[in-house]
Amino acid sequence: MKQTQERLGPSQFYVSEGKWACSSTGVFMDNIIYASYKANNSFSYELDEIYRTARLAPTSLKYYGLCLRKGSYKVRLHFAEIMFSDDQTYSSLGKRIFDVSIQGNLIWKDFNIMEEAKGPGKGITKVHDAIVSGSTLEIHLYWSGKGTNASPGRGAYGPLISAISVTPNFEIDTGLSVGAIVGIVAASCVVLLC
């Protein structure tokens, strides 16, 4: 799922048409009026498009995959630190630390994007398998009070994520037999040749 372009705020819940929902909670301290819950590539880092923007929240970001089949899924979380630098300026003073839980289980405690990616402006993908036993997948990123909250500026702390992708770890049954699939492919090839 690419990040939704819907504007989220201090306490929002959004459900997309693509069977995803997300929520954000928290107010950036001393920056209620001008706080943005969407980050843009602040330093013109050369990044793949997927990492050029990110969703952030001061306290909590939750994503829900809805109406999923029971089974095992591969969850890929795409991160890049695009608000802080490492160039010995004021913007290099920031340190983003947050926790990541999937299906209610703490997966990464005190996660620091810049440390994991070995610097700012570098995309990194974290992968974890998750079991869906009902029909919902929950991914929760939350700030536990660590890291900076006012450097290099107010509204630059808390969890930040660029994108999420989820794929099943099982074969998806189309309901068609192998013979039917071969017949469809053969018919397609014949049509293409005519």
N, C-alpha and C positions, 0 to 999 in steps of 0.2 A: 504494500500500500504506500503510495507516495503521499507525502504530507498533504492534508487537506488545506485548501487556501482559505477556509472559513476563519474569520477573526475570532479568536477566543479571548476571554478576559479573566478577571479575578475569580469568578466562579461560573463556569460555563459547562454545558453538556451539549454535544453535537452528535447527531446520528447521520451518517452519509447514506446515499442510495446503494453503495457498494457493500453493504452488510458490515460496516465498521462504525464504531462510535468512539468518541474521545471526550475526556473531561479535563479541565484544568482548575486548580484551586490555589489560592494564595494571592496576597497583595505584596508587591515590591515595596519594601520599607522606604518611606520618605519619597516615593515616586509614584503615587497613585494616579495622578492626572496624565503623565506623559509615558507611563510604562507601556512597553510593547511586548506582546507575547509571541512575537515572531522575530527571529534574528536573521539578519542578512550578512553576507560575507563582508566584514568590516575592513579587511586589509587587502582586498583584491588578490587573495590567494588563488592560484590556478588550481581549480577543483573541478571534478566532474559535476555536471548539473545537479545531480541528486544531493550534493553537499553544499550548494550555494546558499540555501536558506534552511532554517531549522525552527522548530517549535520549542518554546521554553516557557517555564512557569516558575514562580518563586518557591512553591511548596511541592506541588504534585501534578504529574501528568499521568493519566490512565488511558490506555487504548484497549478496546474490546473488539475481538473478532467474533461476529455473531453468526448464528445458524450454521455452525461447523459440524461435520460428521465426527463421531467419536473416533479417536485414534491418536497417533503420534504425528506431530508437526515439527518442522524445522523453522525456528524463528530467527530471522536475521535483523539485527538492529544496526542501523547505519548512523555513525556519528562523525562529526568533524568540529573541532573548536574553532569557530569563526568570529568570536568576539574578543578573544585575548591574543596577545602576541608574545614573542620571546626575544624582543629586540632591545631590552634594557631601557624601555620607556615606561611611562606610567601605565600603559595598556598591558604591560607584561606582569603587573602585580597581581592580576586576578588568578584565582585558583577555584575551579569548579569541581565540587565533589558531591556525588549523590549515590543513592542505592537503586538497584534494579531488581525487581521481583517479577517472576512469571508464574502464573497460576497460584499466587499466594506464597510462593517459595522465594526466599532471598537468594538470588543468583550471584550478583556482584555487589559487594559492600564497599563503600567508599570508592566508587568508580570515578576515575579522573580521565577524561577524554585525552587531554594533552599528554599525560604520561603513557597511556596505552598506545597512542598513535605516534609517540616519540616526537611530539612538537605540535604547534598550532597549524591550522590550514592543511591538515592531512586527513584524508578520509580513512575510517576504520570500520570494519564490520564485525560485530560480535555475534556468535552463533550459539544457539542452545536448543535442544530438543524439548518439547513440551507435550504433555498428554492432555487431551481434551476428553473428559469423561461425561460431560453434559453436552452443551452445544456452544459454549462460550470460551474464548481464549482471553485471558486478562494479562496485560503487560503494564506494570506500574513503575514509574520512575519518580523518586521522591527525595527531596532535600532533607537531610537529617541535621542540619545546622552546622555543617563543616564547610571549610573553604571560606572565601571572601564573600561579603555581601554588599560592599560599597566601592570596591576597587575593580576595575578602573572607573566605574561609574555605577550609579544606582540602577537597578533593573538589569544587571548582567550576571546574576547568579541563579542557582537552581538547575534542575534537570534540563537538558537540551538534546534534541534528537532530530536528525534530518529525514529519516524514512524508516519504514518497517516493511519487511516482506515475510510472508508465511507460506510455506509449501508443505503439502502432506508427505509423510514418510511411507505412504502406502500407495498401491496401484489404485487408480480411480476407475471403477467399473463403469463402462459406458453402456452396458447392457447389450452390446453387439458381440456376436461370435467372431472368432478369427476369420472364418470363411466369409462372413458378411463384410468385414473390414477390407479383406483382400479384394472382394468383388467391387466395393466402392472405389478403392484406389485404382483398380484396373479400368473401371468405367471412366474415371477421371482422366486417366492417361489416354484412353481412346478419344475422348472428347478433345483433349489438348492437341492430339495429332491430326485431327480432321481440319 
